[in-house]
Amino acid sequence: MRILVTGGAGFIGSHLVDALMEQGHEVTVIDNLSVGKIANIAHHLGHERFHFVNDSILNATTLERLVRQADLIFHLAAVVGVKYVVEDPLNAIIVNVRGTENVLELAFKYWVRTVIASSSEVYGKSTAVPLREDGDRILGPTTVPRWSYSDAKAIDEYFAMAYAKKGLPVTVVRYFNAYGPRLDPRGYGSVVARFFTQALRGEPITVYEDGRQTRCFTYVADTVRGTILAGTVQEAAGQIFNIGSDREIAIGELAERIRALTGSRSEIVHMPYTSAYGPDFEETRRRVPDVTRARQVLGFEAQTALDEGLMRTLEWFRREEESGS
Ligand code: UDP
């Protein structure tokens, strides 16, 4: 198949590209390298089945040319990571709403099956754990920039479902804290990256608040497998799926595990959210997916145990640190 991956130079996108190339597809990536990195896809450059376009999904002319040639689209291009969103909410809203609107409008015009990458952030601070796809969203006020990401992704989902209602085969995946090799070592997108970098450098490991807030970390190979199933299983069209592990871990415990795995002597320090995100910040205390629908419709279940995934991630971070980046 000819597959278009928007955001294919990003963390999850580039792993998706690896899997699709491995399966023998013809893959085109559009990425403006704002969050993504050319290093993530450098090993495919020059391959006859691989094409890279360095442009934004806001450029409708470029996008139209690419969508017209695609049999399947995975739309992952977005401004992601709480820190990016909090720092520049305007850019995040524009890219995350208008970008998806562009992709879906063109997918509808050329009738191309599409998977839209959404996020567990859409649940906001809902406490109805485990979070079901049809559960309520609970958000704070619009003065708290974090929730703009949740709403932008929710608008994307509304667009997707509206097109699905018109018959377009479109599927939404809600990712739960993906981690693995190629996470941005500056830790912008993930606490896992921050803790590894801090531990390997012997710097304090910064646990926010009491560290009892939880997440379900999902190894990126599992995230990618769920994404491909969402784009290929017929009954998935018109549906929304949680894609993640349902193994919950407290952030304080994650810090301990990463310190032990790396053999680091870093001290674990607790600090308030406000020191990182400013005064207007609200946190999600527990985030656990209900994985029933993904299991039943996609036959998907996350398989990689946290320790195994963290080991593989550590190998990559060690190499990065040694190469001095
Ligand atoms: N976190 C932390 N220390 C850090 C960065 C993050 O304790 O240096 C916590 C954060 O408060 C949240 C969890 O780790 O509870 C996951 O944060 P991340 O930014 O990875 O993703 P989120 O799930 O919040 O989008």
Residues whose N, C-alpha, C, O or C-beta is under 5 A from the ligand:
A	BS01	UDP	V82 G189 S190 V191 V192 R194 T206 V207 Y208 Q213 I251 T284
